[in-house]
């Protein structure tokens, strides 16, 4: 019960960020299929990073520019440098999940996202991930282009 209260408090932080910093929250609703689960019908933990990546990609598409366009124009792509997941409950076969993603922090060389994965409004996983831009040819980290950073000025 205490853990649930902490999760709700953490989620309220996202809501307060939304009000205070005009954070933009993207939502994806997705059904869980057998291919995403282990033998027990529970979502394989490795798939959680895929869901987080979906949330980040769709966040870019909705509120900035599609990642494909960024890659083409700037010759860079974003890679996931860090992931921190907090497990609360197992997601199982046929669950309808909601993936909510917002920006937590932006720096010249990284973007940190916050994601919650919920079932019927109850958070089952939460986490943060840091994405960094990498030059498409050298595979070295690069600074986020100024006109991409400017898209985040009001966040």
FENSULPE-V343996 format. One record per pair of residues at least 6 apart in sequence whose C-alpha atoms are under 7 Angstrom apart, sorted by the first residue. I is the first residue (numbers start at 0). J is the second residue. Records with the same first field share a line. If there is no record, write none. Layout:
# FENSULPE-V343996
I = J / J
This chain:
# FENSULPE-V343996
16 = 22
17 = 23
20 = 154
21 = 153 / 154
22 = 101 / 102 / 154
23 = 101
24 = 99 / 100 / 101
25 = 58 / 99 / 100 / 101
26 = 97 / 98 / 99 / 100
27 = 54 / 97 / 98 / 99
28 = 95 / 96 / 97 / 98
29 = 95 / 96 / 97
30 = 93 / 94 / 95 / 96
31 = 92 / 93 / 94 / 95
32 = 92 / 93
33 = 40 / 92
35 = 42 / 43 / 46
36 = 42 / 43 / 92
37 = 43
40 = 91 / 92
41 = 89 / 90 / 91 / 92
42 = 90 / 91
51 = 114
54 = 98 / 99 / 100
55 = 100
56 = 66
58 = 100
59 = 65 / 66
60 = 66
63 = 150
70 = 76
74 = 134 / 135
75 = 132 / 133 / 134 / 135
76 = 132 / 133 / 134 / 135
77 = 130 / 131 / 132 / 133
78 = 130 / 131 / 132
79 = 128 / 129 / 130 / 131
80 = 129 / 130 / 131
81 = 128 / 129
82 = 127 / 128 / 129
83 = 126 / 127 / 128
84 = 124 / 125 / 126 / 127
85 = 124 / 125 / 126
86 = 123 / 124
87 = 123 / 124
88 = 123
89 = 123
90 = 123
94 = 118
95 = 118
96 = 116 / 117 / 118
97 = 116 / 117 / 118
98 = 114 / 115 / 116 / 117
99 = 114 / 115 / 116
100 = 112 / 113 / 114 / 115
101 = 112 / 113 / 114
102 = 111 / 112 / 113
103 = 111 / 112 / 113
104 = 110 / 111
105 = 111
107 = 142 / 143
108 = 131 / 132 / 141 / 142 / 143
109 = 129 / 130 / 131 / 132
110 = 129 / 130 / 131
111 = 127 / 128 / 129 / 130
112 = 127 / 128 / 129
113 = 126 / 127 / 128
114 = 125 / 126 / 127
115 = 122 / 124 / 125 / 126
116 = 122 / 123 / 124 / 125
117 = 123 / 124
131 = 140
132 = 140 / 141 / 142 / 143
133 = 139 / 140 / 141
134 = 140 / 141
